[in-house]
């Protein structure tokens, strides 16, 4: 086997017929592994001549007394999206009783990813919180490889292997659409988040599910993906109005995109809510300051920040002990836009 094909935790897991987390637990001496799984992993390690990563082995013995909160987004999005500041507040609350330092890391390109990987390999942090996860992001897999305690805010897909906390995106979106149907709206469009994110996909699915409950198969041309930015919301509502000038409601998968849609509707002389009702998602500070104030789905973002921190601290103290997933409830807040 050449140097480029050195066995990894992934190949050990495949040979042993277990998940990568189980391999990490065996390497870290966690008691939460069955004897059979432990034997299978140890046999695979021996067959493949796998040399455990120094990071994985030193996890038990040394502490950096710090954790990293990683946000793979630009500074402009970090500044304009209240979601991130609410998560940071929640994480700070979760750390308040501990002596652990918080490092905020933005990973925006390959260079920054490489830099962060070197930082992790040097054991500068005890664990990682990852926010805003995209399906093809290499970082979660890399953290699994390293056996570094990791908790996600959100998830890559419904079968996420890493511990994670997310809001009831599906149920919240369905409640938003149900509210619009109850208001007598019949041509309900949606501006979804990016479809390579579970949060974008789940809120879109909530829109579909609720429309299906109330009638025929949803018209997919009434859905337009965007990027959780205000400009993305404006562009999406323009595309939707071009295809469906008679739409009478729009559910936007974030308050920031809903604010963009409101501005564009006003520019085009459409009255809200008389001509077009608008509902957002988040119940961020933006929702109270739009014109008109925004009906939206409240998700407990600070609570989410606190929960991911608690799970991570538990995982650092006892590898393999953190609860695998938690779902936080959402609720509809009705204001003047619907």
Secondary structure, DSSP 8 states (H G I E B T S, - for coil): --GGG---HHHHHHHHTS-HHHHHHHHTT-S-S-HHHHHHHHHHHHHHT----HHHHHTTT---SEEEEEE-S-HHHHHH-HHHHHHHHHHHHHHTTS--EEEEEE--SHHHHHHHHHHHHTT--SEEEEES--TT-HHHHHHHHHT-EEEEES-SSTT--SEEEEE-HHHHHHHHHHHHHHTT--SEEEEE--TTSHHHHHHHHHHHHHHHHHSS---GGGEEE--SSHHHHHHHHHHHHHH-TT--EEEESSHHHHHHHHHHHHHTT--TTTT-EEEEEE--HHHHHSSS--EEEEE-HHHHHHHHHHHHHHHHHSTT-S-SEEEE-EEEE--TT-
